[in-house]
Every structure is written in structure tokens, then in C-alpha cells.
């Protein structure tokens, strides 16, 4: 689990062994707890200046968690990070991400942080994407116990709400719940990995010690799509003190345009 190569580093401390200055880095940002936990881990060793997020072809929803672009932008603003955004179909995802890596490298970044915990194919993909652009992939959570990482997340004082739940494991009542210590035994009883590493659930971070201010969100529509429940979250407090439904949760787009943009 601790093997290293020139394009991938699990132990973050090894990144700065030969440099007095923190290397400039970007983070692959889903908006959820794992990418945020990875960011927490590298704060002292890396100068993280930007985030990379993949969206659908029209940049209406993020690919991994189905988040609105304004929600991800609000997270970036609270973290003080520039945004690199890719727009792609699932079929063109890797090609667009690869082009985006060259844009990231062109900004002076040398390292890209990922929140992978397990599954070798995920790590190999990250390494391959970075290597072609001359970047180094950093995996600060790699190989660690998801039980431990869940407990660390709770202890950190950060907040993450569940925005998708795989219907095979969790019903729609889990949507909108903030991760808490008492969920651990419930997850175990239901056969759910504490960090949702088999896709049982995804989250959105609404507060962290790294944010300049908490992120207010309003629950919107709930839909079931592709075997998953999904909750739409809208940036801002509810109007008139009441939650209002607005917009649709993640669905597959049909537009053919693709590309990338830096914000």
C-alpha cells in the first residue's frame, strides 16, 4: 500500500523532502468528504491553489455527485481556490480530464491530490492522467481503513450531507442527513462501508475548518435514477424560512459539446 513511483506519492511528507518550499498543487474535487479529507491531509506539505471538477456536457451537474455548478463554486470561494472545470460525457471523461491536466500543469501546478482510498484501478487512472501532463499524483488517504477515516472525519468538525444513496443499501430517508458518529453502527448493520467506498452513498461538504464560512444549502427535489436516490441541493437559505423545491437532481445529459474552462 505504501509503494511509490515518480508519478504517485502516498506519503505526503515525501513530497517535500527535497524542497524548502511547498509545491503548488491542485485537488481533484468532487465536493464530497473524501476530496475534502484529502485536502485536510496535505495542507502543511502542499500549497493547494486550485480545484478540478468534472461536469456533464453542459456543465449543469457534476459528474460524480450530481452537484450544481454554483454549489461547487461556493465551495471553491470558501476555500480560496481557483477552479478548473471539465465538461464531458462518460465516454469522453478520460480524454477531457487528460486535456484538463495539461491546463493545470500550465498554471504552475506540479502535484494533483486525489481522495482515493481503495481500488487499484482508480489509483492507476489518476497516475496515468497526471503522468501524461508531467504532474505527480498524490494519494494521502490511500490504503487506510475506512472505519478510521470515517471517525477522523467526524472528529474534524467538518459537516457533510448525504446527497446520493444507492437504493440497494439505503432508502431515500438517508438523503440530506449530516454524517454523524451514530451512523457508524447503522452502516455496519446495513452492510454499508462507512465511507461509502462501494458507491453506497455520496456527500457534499457544507462546512469544514478550511472554509471561510459555512455553506447554506436548501433541499430541493428528490429523484430515483439508475438505482440511486438523489437529492438536489440549492445554494442559499430557504425563502421565507421554508424549504422550496427547485431544479432537478442529477440526470444524464444528451448534449454533445465538451471541453474545459478555468474560472
Backbone as CSV, one residue per row, in Angstrom:
resi,resn,N_x,N_y,N_z,CA_x,CA_y,CA_z,C_x,C_y,C_z
1,UNK,0.813,-1.208,0.000,0.000,0.000,0.000,0.851,1.264,0.000
2,UNK,2.128,1.155,0.397,2.963,2.327,0.528,4.013,2.427,-0.566
3,UNK,3.837,1.676,-1.676,4.780,1.774,-2.761,4.676,3.126,-3.428
4,UNK,5.803,3.586,-3.984,5.845,4.904,-4.598,6.449,4.797,-5.989
5,UNK,6.117,5.752,-6.817,6.747,5.880,-8.119,6.944,7.359,-8.361
6,UNK,7.546,7.707,-9.473,7.789,9.117,-9.738,6.506,9.879,-10.028
7,UNK,5.417,9.166,-10.314,4.168,9.860,-10.634,3.111,9.725,-9.560
8,UNK,3.381,8.987,-8.498,2.385,8.829,-7.449,3.056,8.748,-6.094
9,UNK,2.531,9.506,-5.134,3.092,9.537,-3.800,1.962,9.365,-2.807
10,UNK,2.025,8.319,-1.988,1.016,8.118,-0.964,1.357,8.881,0.299
11,UNK,2.615,8.802,0.729,3.053,9.502,1.926,3.306,10.953,1.582
12,UNK,2.456,11.846,2.077,2.533,13.247,1.672,3.844,13.871,2.096
13,UNK,4.413,13.437,3.215,5.656,14.041,3.697,6.787,13.878,2.697
14,UNK,6.737,12.815,1.883,7.803,12.590,0.904,7.782,13.607,-0.215
15,UNK,6.664,14.338,-0.355,6.554,15.338,-1.417,7.553,16.468,-1.215
16,UNK,7.838,16.809,0.039,8.637,17.992,0.312,10.011,17.659,0.888
17,UNK,10.451,16.404,0.770,11.724,16.012,1.342,12.884,16.816,0.777
18,UNK,12.816,17.139,-0.524,13.945,17.807,-1.168,13.654,19.265,-1.491
19,UNK,12.621,19.842,-0.880,12.260,21.215,-1.199,11.876,21.965,0.063
20,UNK,12.439,23.176,0.191,12.104,24.015,1.344,10.772,24.703,1.149
21,UNK,10.327,24.808,-0.078,9.056,25.452,-0.386,7.998,24.399,-0.667
22,UNK,6.764,24.716,-0.272,5.679,23.781,-0.560,5.373,23.793,-2.051
23,UNK,5.337,22.627,-2.696,4.984,22.579,-4.115,3.551,23.054,-4.335
24,UNK,3.326,23.694,-5.475,1.975,24.124,-5.838,1.174,22.917,-6.301
25,UNK,-0.075,22.861,-5.850,-0.886,21.679,-6.138,-2.316,22.067,-6.467
26,UNK,-2.994,21.150,-7.136,-4.439,21.223,-7.364,-5.051,20.002,-6.714
27,UNK,-6.344,20.051,-6.462,-7.031,18.899,-5.905,-8.175,18.492,-6.812
28,UNK,-8.281,17.191,-7.056,-9.427,16.663,-7.795,-10.613,16.694,-6.840
29,UNK,-11.572,17.561,-7.125,-12.607,17.931,-6.153,-13.991,17.469,-6.612
30,UNK,-14.567,16.532,-5.837,-15.921,16.068,-6.118,-16.965,16.894,-5.395
31,UNK,-16.533,17.610,-4.353,-17.458,18.332,-3.488,-17.809,17.565,-2.237
32,UNK,-17.362,16.277,-2.167,-17.712,15.417,-1.054,-16.606,15.262,-0.029
33,UNK,-16.852,14.396,0.940,-15.985,14.282,2.103,-14.595,13.738,1.780
34,UNK,-14.472,12.800,0.830,-13.165,12.196,0.583,-12.176,13.203,0.004
35,UNK,-12.617,13.998,-0.966,-11.711,15.004,-1.515,-11.386,16.056,-0.462
36,UNK,-12.354,16.385,0.388,-12.103,17.352,1.445,-11.145,16.783,2.493
37,UNK,-11.318,15.501,2.841,-10.404,14.862,3.790,-8.982,14.831,3.235
38,UNK,-8.853,14.576,1.934,-7.533,14.591,1.302,-6.919,15.983,1.378
39,UNK,-7.735,17.011,1.170,-7.247,18.388,1.263,-6.764,18.689,2.679
40,UNK,-7.509,18.245,3.680,-7.079,18.410,5.070,-5.679,17.821,5.272
41,UNK,-5.455,16.641,4.699,-4.212,15.899,4.927,-2.972,16.606,4.364
42,UNK,-3.139,17.367,3.282,-1.958,17.890,2.583,-1.696,19.370,2.846
43,UNK,-2.458,19.987,3.714,-2.360,21.434,3.905,-0.963,21.906,4.291
44,UNK,-0.267,21.155,5.112,1.052,21.594,5.563,2.139,21.341,4.528
45,UNK,1.973,20.310,3.712,3.029,19.916,2.786,2.884,20.522,1.400
46,UNK,1.661,20.849,1.003,1.416,21.351,-0.351,0.707,22.699,-0.313
47,UNK,1.017,23.529,-1.282,0.325,24.804,-1.462,-0.785,24.586,-2.487
48,UNK,-1.963,24.178,-2.005,-3.077,23.870,-2.905,-3.725,25.177,-3.354
49,UNK,-3.715,25.414,-4.670,-4.168,26.695,-5.208,-5.396,26.577,-6.100
50,UNK,-5.768,25.353,-6.470,-6.894,25.200,-7.399,-7.566,23.852,-7.214
51,UNK,-8.797,23.762,-7.742,-9.541,22.517,-7.717,-9.984,22.140,-9.121
52,UNK,-10.132,20.835,-9.339,-10.524,20.299,-10.639,-11.824,19.526,-10.445
53,UNK,-12.859,19.888,-11.216,-14.151,19.209,-11.093,-14.687,18.903,-12.480
54,UNK,-15.178,17.702,-12.659,-15.757,17.293,-13.924,-17.278,17.407,-13.874
55,UNK,-17.847,17.979,-14.935,-19.288,18.160,-15.063,-19.797,17.454,-16.315
56,UNK,-21.121,17.424,-16.451,-21.705,16.880,-17.669,-21.432,17.823,-18.838
57,UNK,-21.913,17.465,-20.008,-21.557,18.194,-21.230,-21.947,19.666,-21.195
58,UNK,-23.034,19.990,-20.531,-23.496,21.370,-20.463,-23.126,22.050,-19.153
59,UNK,-22.312,21.383,-18.348,-21.880,21.907,-17.045,-23.068,22.239,-16.151
60,UNK,-24.097,21.385,-16.196,-25.279,21.565,-15.364,-25.136,20.816,-14.043
61,UNK,-24.488,19.651,-14.084,-24.310,18.828,-12.886,-22.903,18.244,-12.869
62,UNK,-22.325,18.135,-11.669,-21.030,17.474,-11.559,-21.199,15.988,-11.840
63,UNK,-20.198,15.393,-12.453,-20.302,14.015,-12.885,-20.389,13.022,-11.725
64,UNK,-19.627,13.231,-10.681,-19.571,12.215,-9.635,-20.717,12.302,-8.638
65,UNK,-21.099,13.531,-8.241,-22.060,13.688,-7.156,-23.348,14.400,-7.565
66,UNK,-23.442,14.831,-8.823,-24.657,15.482,-9.295,-24.901,16.846,-8.684
67,UNK,-23.832,17.598,-8.382,-23.967,18.901,-7.730,-24.109,20.017,-8.750
68,UNK,-24.848,21.052,-8.373,-24.965,22.232,-9.218,-23.622,22.966,-9.269
69,UNK,-23.301,23.594,-10.411,-22.024,24.299,-10.503,-21.897,25.449,-9.516
70,UNK,-23.010,26.101,-9.187,-22.922,27.199,-8.229,-22.593,26.703,-6.823
71,UNK,-22.957,25.463,-6.511,-22.608,24.908,-5.207,-21.102,24.631,-5.144
72,UNK,-20.562,24.030,-6.204,-19.122,23.776,-6.239,-18.354,25.093,-6.242
73,UNK,-18.869,26.097,-6.945,-18.225,27.409,-6.959,-18.226,28.034,-5.574
74,UNK,-19.307,27.842,-4.827,-19.383,28.369,-3.465,-18.361,27.684,-2.563
75,UNK,-18.147,26.385,-2.760,-17.105,25.694,-2.010,-15.729,26.252,-2.362
76,UNK,-15.480,26.450,-3.658,-14.186,26.979,-4.101,-13.925,28.351,-3.499
77,UNK,-14.961,29.190,-3.483,-14.820,30.538,-2.921,-14.463,30.466,-1.442
78,UNK,-15.087,29.573,-0.713,-14.818,29.445,0.723,-13.445,28.838,1.003
79,UNK,-12.915,28.101,0.044,-11.582,27.527,0.185,-10.499,28.430,-0.398
80,UNK,-10.901,29.463,-1.150,-9.947,30.356,-1.786,-9.191,29.701,-2.926
81,UNK,-9.870,28.797,-3.656,-9.221,28.062,-4.737,-9.776,28.456,-6.094
82,UNK,-8.895,28.536,-7.093,-9.325,28.696,-8.479,-9.958,27.393,-8.947
83,UNK,-10.809,27.485,-9.973,-11.487,26.299,-10.482,-11.035,25.945,-11.892
84,UNK,-10.779,24.671,-12.106,-10.641,24.104,-13.438,-11.830,23.173,-13.633
85,UNK,-12.592,23.400,-14.688,-13.819,22.639,-14.921,-13.745,21.928,-16.262
86,UNK,-14.046,20.642,-16.240,-14.133,19.863,-17.467,-15.569,19.488,-17.742
87,UNK,-15.943,19.439,-19.017,-17.299,19.060,-19.425,-17.189,17.866,-20.360
88,UNK,-17.888,16.779,-20.016,-17.692,15.553,-20.789,-18.866,14.600,-20.642
89,UNK,-18.998,13.721,-21.621,-19.846,12.545,-21.458,-19.042,11.534,-20.650
90,UNK,-19.693,10.448,-20.205,-18.920,9.407,-19.536,-17.911,8.782,-20.497
91,UNK,-18.286,8.714,-21.779,-17.390,8.110,-22.771,-16.150,8.973,-23.022
92,UNK,-16.278,10.282,-22.908,-15.143,11.175,-23.179,-14.480,11.685,-21.910
93,UNK,-14.906,11.166,-20.766,-14.442,11.673,-19.469,-12.910,11.678,-19.373
94,UNK,-12.284,10.551,-19.658,-10.829,10.465,-19.502,-10.100,11.394,-20.456
95,UNK,-10.577,11.492,-21.700,-9.922,12.373,-22.667,-9.995,13.832,-22.233
96,UNK,-11.159,14.245,-21.758,-11.313,15.635,-21.326,-10.496,15.889,-20.065
97,UNK,-10.510,14.947,-19.133,-9.711,15.111,-17.912,-8.236,15.211,-18.264
98,UNK,-7.795,14.426,-19.238,-6.398,14.468,-19.650,-6.025,15.854,-20.176
99,UNK,-6.871,16.427,-21.024,-6.609,17.777,-21.526,-6.599,18.789,-20.394
100,UNK,-7.474,18.590,-19.440,-7.543,19.495,-18.303,-6.251,19.445,-17.486
101,UNK,-5.635,18.276,-17.397,-4.375,18.151,-16.665,-3.281,19.008,-17.290
102,UNK,-3.290,19.125,-18.605,-2.301,19.981,-19.257,-2.556,21.452,-18.930
103,UNK,-3.819,21.847,-18.840,-4.141,23.213,-18.428,-3.669,23.468,-16.999
104,UNK,-3.883,22.482,-16.137,-3.463,22.603,-14.737,-1.944,22.742,-14.653
105,UNK,-1.230,21.911,-15.402,0.231,21.986,-15.402,0.705,23.351,-15.903
106,UNK,-0.007,23.897,-16.885,0.351,25.193,-17.427,0.187,26.338,-16.440
107,UNK,-0.554,26.105,-15.364,-0.763,27.151,-14.350,0.343,27.164,-13.296
108,UNK,1.316,26.275,-13.441,2.418,26.233,-12.487,2.264,25.191,-11.398
109,UNK,1.214,24.402,-11.481,0.986,23.322,-10.525,1.868,22.128,-10.886
110,UNK,2.405,21.454,-9.866,3.252,20.282,-10.100,2.662,18.989,-9.537
111,UNK,1.683,19.109,-8.624,1.089,17.943,-7.974,-0.431,18.043,-8.025
112,UNK,-1.079,16.889,-8.122,-2.538,16.843,-8.069,-2.943,15.838,-6.993
113,UNK,-3.802,16.272,-6.082,-4.232,15.472,-4.947,-5.548,14.783,-5.273
114,UNK,-5.639,13.499,-4.949,-6.849,12.716,-5.161,-7.307,12.124,-3.825
115,UNK,-8.613,11.852,-3.724,-9.179,11.306,-2.498,-9.458,9.815,-2.558
116,UNK,-8.721,9.084,-3.395,-8.929,7.638,-3.495,-8.481,6.946,-2.211
117,UNK,-9.234,5.918,-1.834,-8.915,5.142,-0.640,-8.566,3.704,-1.010
118,UNK,-9.306,3.140,-1.935,-9.084,1.750,-2.356,-9.358,1.622,-3.847
119,UNK,-9.212,0.439,-4.356,-9.395,0.080,-5.763,-8.212,0.563,-6.607
120,UNK,-7.343,-0.380,-6.936,-6.121,-0.068,-7.679,-6.392,0.626,-9.003
121,UNK,-7.519,0.262,-9.656,-7.786,0.869,-10.960,-8.006,2.369,-10.846
122,UNK,-8.544,2.846,-9.724,-8.733,4.284,-9.529,-7.381,4.988,-9.396
123,UNK,-6.514,4.391,-8.619,-5.195,4.992,-8.435,-4.401,4.983,-9.739
124,UNK,-4.448,3.858,-10.455,-3.706,3.786,-11.717,-4.221,4.824,-12.707
125,UNK,-5.545,5.035,-12.729,-6.116,6.049,-13.615,-5.583,7.431,-13.267
126,UNK,-5.567,7.769,-11.987,-5.066,9.076,-11.553,-3.599,9.250,-11.940
127,UNK,-2.806,8.201,-11.742,-1.390,8.265,-12.107,-1.211,8.476,-13.610
128,UNK,-2.019,7.773,-14.395,-1.913,7.879,-15.843,-2.291,9.279,-16.328
129,UNK,-3.357,9.831,-15.757,-3.788,11.174,-16.139,-2.714,12.214,-15.823
130,UNK,-2.075,12.056,-14.673,-1.061,13.017,-14.258,0.240,12.851,-15.041
131,UNK,0.647,11.621,-15.227,1.930,11.360,-15.876,2.008,11.988,-17.258
132,UNK,0.948,11.910,-18.021,0.965,12.444,-19.390,1.152,13.950,-19.415
133,UNK,0.814,14.625,-18.315,0.967,16.081,-18.244,2.178,16.486,-17.413
134,UNK,2.991,15.504,-17.010,4.175,15.812,-16.223,3.869,16.181,-14.783
135,UNK,2.732,15.714,-14.277,2.317,16.012,-12.912,2.510,14.805,-12.011
136,UNK,2.522,15.022,-10.707,2.658,13.948,-9.731,1.331,13.781,-9.003
137,UNK,0.794,12.569,-9.008,-0.445,12.263,-8.296,-0.130,11.998,-6.829
138,UNK,-0.910,12.602,-5.947,-0.732,12.432,-4.508,-2.010,11.805,-3.948
139,UNK,-1.852,10.703,-3.208,-2.996,9.950,-2.674,-2.870,9.840,-1.151
140,UNK,-3.218,10.893,-0.406,-2.965,10.899,1.046,-3.838,9.950,1.855
141,UNK,-4.957,9.471,1.286,-5.844,8.566,2.014,-5.645,7.106,1.628
142,UNK,-4.800,6.859,0.661,-4.713,5.556,0.035,-4.368,4.451,1.036
143,UNK,-5.154,3.358,0.977,-4.863,2.166,1.758,-5.259,2.236,3.213
144,UNK,-5.874,3.325,3.637,-6.242,3.451,5.048,-7.603,2.820,5.325
145,UNK,-7.826,2.471,6.579,-9.097,1.889,6.989,-10.219,2.905,6.834
146,UNK,-11.305,2.501,6.166,-12.432,3.429,6.022,-13.121,3.676,7.362
147,UNK,-13.040,2.728,8.280,-13.567,2.969,9.622,-12.810,4.109,10.287
148,UNK,-11.490,4.065,10.168,-10.659,5.121,10.763,-10.907,6.466,10.091
149,UNK,-10.994,6.458,8.775,-11.217,7.711,8.054,-12.579,8.317,8.389
150,UNK,-13.594,7.482,8.544,-14.913,7.973,8.942,-14.825,8.638,10.311
151,UNK,-14.173,7.973,11.250,-14.040,8.535,12.594,-13.243,9.840,12.577
152,UNK,-12.199,9.897,11.747,-11.407,11.127,11.627,-12.254,12.265,11.067
153,UNK,-13.110,11.934,10.105,-13.966,12.968,9.528,-14.897,13.552,10.588
154,UNK,-15.521,12.700,11.363,-16.432,13.161,12.403,-15.679,14.025,13.418
155,UNK,-14.482,13.579,13.803,-13.695,14.301,14.805,-13.171,15.636,14.283
156,UNK,-13.088,15.798,12.969,-12.519,17.023,12.385,-13.410,18.244,12.561
157,UNK,-14.686,18.019,12.859,-15.619,19.131,12.987,-16.219,19.571,11.667
158,UNK,-15.896,18.869,10.592,-16.469,19.185,9.287,-17.855,18.562,9.156
159,UNK,-18.669,19.121,8.255,-20.019,18.610,8.013,-20.160,18.184,6.558
160,UNK,-20.773,17.028,6.354,-21.063,16.545,5.003,-22.445,15.923,5.005
161,UNK,-23.265,16.311,4.034,-24.618,15.775,3.921,-24.688,14.732,2.809
162,UNK,-25.484,13.716,3.027,-25.671,12.682,2.015,-26.552,13.224,0.888
163,UNK,-26.048,13.140,-0.344,-26.809,13.643,-1.497,-27.209,12.540,-2.467
164,UNK,-26.532,11.390,-2.415,-26.985,10.232,-3.186,-26.913,8.998,-2.297
165,UNK,-27.846,8.074,-2.514,-27.884,6.830,-1.748,-28.271,5.694,-2.690
166,UNK,-27.453,4.663,-2.726,-27.762,3.523,-3.588,-28.915,2.744,-2.977
167,UNK,-29.993,2.604,-3.761,-31.238,2.040,-3.238,-31.072,0.614,-2.727
168,UNK,-30.084,-0.106,-3.224,-29.827,-1.465,-2.764,-29.478,-1.505,-1.276
169,UNK,-28.885,-0.396,-0.778,-28.425,-0.358,0.601,-29.185,0.637,1.474
170,UNK,-29.512,1.794,0.906,-30.072,2.893,1.690,-31.300,3.455,0.993
171,UNK,-32.335,3.777,1.763,-33.531,4.366,1.152,-33.443,5.889,1.161
172,UNK,-34.475,6.542,0.646,-34.448,7.996,0.471,-34.415,8.768,1.778
173,UNK,-34.734,8.111,2.903,-34.717,8.827,4.184,-33.306,9.217,4.613
174,UNK,-32.295,8.612,3.979,-30.915,8.973,4.297,-30.493,10.278,3.637
175,UNK,-31.193,10.689,2.616,-30.804,11.899,1.894,-30.923,13.123,2.792
176,UNK,-29.921,13.979,2.712,-29.923,15.215,3.484,-29.371,15.076,4.884
177,UNK,-29.136,13.834,5.340,-28.607,13.640,6.688,-27.126,14.010,6.746
178,UNK,-26.717,14.657,7.824,-25.318,15.000,8.035,-24.602,13.817,8.672
179,UNK,-23.445,13.469,8.149,-22.692,12.352,8.708,-22.431,12.583,10.188
180,UNK,-22.670,11.550,10.990,-22.500,11.641,12.436,-22.022,10.301,12.961
181,UNK,-21.437,10.317,14.147,-20.850,9.110,14.721,-21.870,7.991,14.872
182,UNK,-23.116,8.337,15.199,-24.110,7.286,15.432,-24.557,6.589,14.154
183,UNK,-24.101,7.085,12.991,-24.408,6.391,11.744,-23.530,5.157,11.548
184,UNK,-22.365,5.129,12.205,-21.444,4.016,12.028,-22.081,2.663,12.269
185,UNK,-22.720,2.446,13.431,-23.377,1.155,13.665,-24.505,0.870,12.679
186,UNK,-25.222,1.923,12.256,-26.286,1.727,11.264,-25.710,1.241,9.945
187,UNK,-24.612,1.852,9.505,-23.959,1.422,8.275,-23.522,-0.043,8.378
188,UNK,-22.936,-0.404,9.510,-22.467,-1.782,9.698,-23.626,-2.764,9.613
189,UNK,-24.741,-2.416,10.222,-25.907,-3.300,10.215,-26.447,-3.491,8.805
190,UNK,-26.344,-2.440,7.983,-26.880,-2.472,6.625,-25.873,-2.975,5.592
191,UNK,-24.661,-3.300,6.037,-23.640,-3.764,5.109,-23.062,-2.658,4.251
192,UNK,-23.045,-1.442,4.784,-22.555,-0.268,4.061,-21.165,0.098,4.565
193,UNK,-20.223,0.281,3.657,-18.910,0.775,4.041,-19.077,2.158,4.662
194,UNK,-18.367,2.414,5.754,-18.558,3.684,6.467,-18.298,4.903,5.588
195,UNK,-17.353,4.776,4.671,-17.051,5.893,3.777,-17.777,5.782,2.432
196,UNK,-18.629,4.773,2.296,-19.365,4.609,1.050,-18.484,4.257,-0.129
197,UNK,-17.405,3.512,0.117,-16.417,3.272,-0.930,-16.893,2.330,-2.032
198,UNK,-18.000,1.654,-1.846,-18.576,0.845,-2.925,-19.735,1.577,-3.596
199,UNK,-19.777,2.880,-3.402,-20.806,3.698,-4.028,-22.126,3.696,-3.296
200,UNK,-22.132,3.257,-2.024,-23.385,3.198,-1.273,-23.986,4.584,-1.053
201,UNK,-23.126,5.590,-0.928,-23.631,6.955,-0.779,-22.545,7.949,-1.179
202,UNK,-22.975,9.161,-1.500,-22.065,10.282,-1.742,-22.531,11.464,-0.904
203,UNK,-21.592,12.367,-0.644,-21.902,13.510,0.217,-21.507,14.826,-0.438
204,UNK,-21.965,15.911,0.161,-21.483,17.241,-0.178,-21.038,17.909,1.119
205,UNK,-19.879,18.549,1.085,-19.340,19.226,2.265,-19.986,20.603,2.385
206,UNK,-20.577,20.861,3.538,-21.213,22.154,3.785,-20.465,22.989,4.812
207,UNK,-19.527,22.379,5.506,-18.688,23.128,6.435,-17.432,22.326,6.728
208,UNK,-16.344,23.023,6.948,-15.059,22.436,7.293,-14.216,23.549,7.895
209,UNK,-13.278,23.224,8.752,-12.378,24.261,9.263,-11.620,25.001,8.163
210,UNK,-11.566,24.417,6.976,-10.881,25.072,5.857,-11.755,26.117,5.165
211,UNK,-13.067,26.086,5.367,-13.971,27.073,4.759,-13.845,28.413,5.480
212,UNK,-13.999,29.497,4.732,-14.044,30.823,5.348,-15.370,31.077,6.045
213,UNK,-16.404,30.337,5.645,-17.739,30.447,6.252,-18.513,29.196,5.888
214,UNK,-19.479,28.794,6.728,-20.307,27.634,6.379,-21.092,27.886,5.091
215,UNK,-21.506,26.816,4.444,-22.270,26.895,3.204,-23.725,26.562,3.490
216,UNK,-24.611,27.541,3.282,-26.047,27.320,3.445,-26.603,26.650,2.189
217,UNK,-27.352,25.587,2.385,-27.984,24.896,1.257,-29.430,24.593,1.603
218,UNK,-30.254,24.536,0.563,-31.674,24.223,0.713,-31.989,22.938,-0.042
219,UNK,-32.633,21.970,0.609,-33.014,20.750,-0.110,-34.028,21.042,-1.208
220,UNK,-33.821,20.415,-2.359,-34.754,20.546,-3.467,-35.421,19.222,-3.771
221,UNK,-35.482,18.894,-5.046,-36.197,17.698,-5.488,-35.430,16.416,-5.168
222,UNK,-36.162,15.356,-4.880,-35.600,14.026,-4.703,-36.045,13.157,-5.876
223,UNK,-35.099,12.464,-6.504,-35.440,11.570,-7.611,-34.726,10.239,-7.413
224,UNK,-35.217,9.212,-8.080,-34.525,7.927,-8.136,-34.115,7.693,-9.580
225,UNK,-32.831,7.432,-9.787,-32.310,7.292,-11.143,-31.182,6.272,-11.122
226,UNK,-31.249,5.293,-12.010,-30.180,4.312,-12.135,-29.890,3.556,-10.857
227,UNK,-30.921,3.275,-10.076,-30.730,2.525,-8.843,-30.259,3.340,-7.671
228,UNK,-30.242,4.670,-7.829,-29.802,5.554,-6.751,-30.848,6.620,-6.454
229,UNK,-30.978,6.943,-5.176,-31.734,8.114,-4.771,-30.806,9.321,-4.831
230,UNK,-31.323,10.459,-5.262,-30.502,11.664,-5.352,-31.285,12.868,-4.855
231,UNK,-30.599,13.709,-4.098,-31.176,14.930,-3.552,-30.531,16.136,-4.204
232,UNK,-31.344,17.034,-4.743,-30.845,18.289,-5.275,-30.627,19.249,-4.114
233,UNK,-29.483,19.914,-4.090,-29.207,20.927,-3.082,-28.966,22.263,-3.763
234,UNK,-29.610,23.291,-3.236,-29.558,24.626,-3.812,-28.817,25.541,-2.858
235,UNK,-27.884,26.326,-3.379,-27.111,27.229,-2.541,-27.996,28.320,-1.974
236,UNK,-27.884,28.550,-0.675,-28.625,29.625,-0.026,-29.673,29.094,0.930
237,UNK,-30.099,29.949,1.872,-31.138,29.547,2.830,-32.491,29.463,2.151
238,UNK,-33.440,28.748,2.742,-34.781,28.661,2.158,-35.491,29.997,2.193
239,UNK,-36.283,30.261,1.156,-37.031,31.510,1.095,-38.132,31.521,2.147
240,UNK,-38.227,32.631,2.875,-39.287,32.784,3.842,-39.243,31.790,4.974
241,UNK,-38.041,31.164,5.172,-37.905,30.210,6.258,-38.470,28.845,5.960
242,UNK,-38.914,28.610,4.704,-39.473,27.307,4.334,-38.672,26.733,3.179
243,UNK,-38.422,25.446,3.226,-37.687,24.804,2.151,-38.525,24.785,0.879
244,UNK,-37.876,25.173,-0.209,-38.553,25.209,-1.503,-37.902,24.190,-2.431
245,UNK,-38.727,23.484,-3.161,-38.203,22.572,-4.166,-37.812,23.368,-5.395
246,UNK,-36.663,23.022,-5.989,-36.246,23.737,-7.184,-35.232,22.952,-7.959
247,UNK,-35.373,22.880,-9.268,-34.422,22.160,-10.096,-34.602,20.668,-9.993
248,UNK,-33.802,19.964,-10.742,-33.874,18.506,-10.755,-32.556,17.931,-10.303
249,UNK,-32.608,16.809,-9.617,-31.391,16.127,-9.231,-30.749,15.534,-10.477
250,UNK,-29.572,14.942,-10.298,-28.745,14.550,-11.434,-29.467,13.630,-12.405
251,UNK,-29.315,13.936,-13.687,-29.790,13.055,-14.748,-28.772,13.079,-15.868
252,UNK,-28.825,12.129,-16.738,-27.873,12.067,-17.844,-28.223,13.083,-18.913
253,UNK,-27.226,13.885,-19.310,-27.447,14.871,-20.340,-27.330,14.267,-21.719
254,UNK,-27.746,15.026,-22.753,-27.681,14.487,-24.110,-26.908,15.393,-25.055
255,UNK,-26.437,16.553,-24.552,-25.698,17.466,-25.425,-24.359,16.847,-25.807
256,UNK,-23.816,17.250,-26.939,-22.594,16.648,-27.436,-21.361,17.505,-27.227
257,UNK,-21.530,18.746,-26.758,-20.365,19.608,-26.583,-19.536,19.143,-25.398
258,UNK,-18.224,19.397,-25.463,-17.344,19.029,-24.366,-16.142,19.944,-24.398
259,UNK,-15.502,20.100,-23.255,-14.337,20.954,-23.198,-13.986,21.273,-21.769
260,UNK,-13.168,22.305,-21.587,-12.753,22.679,-20.249,-12.668,24.185,-20.159
261,UNK,-12.728,24.675,-18.934,-12.654,26.102,-18.696,-12.043,26.340,-17.337
262,UNK,-11.296,27.418,-17.199,-10.752,27.789,-15.900,-11.522,28.992,-15.402
263,UNK,-11.927,28.932,-14.124,-12.675,30.027,-13.508,-11.834,30.696,-12.431
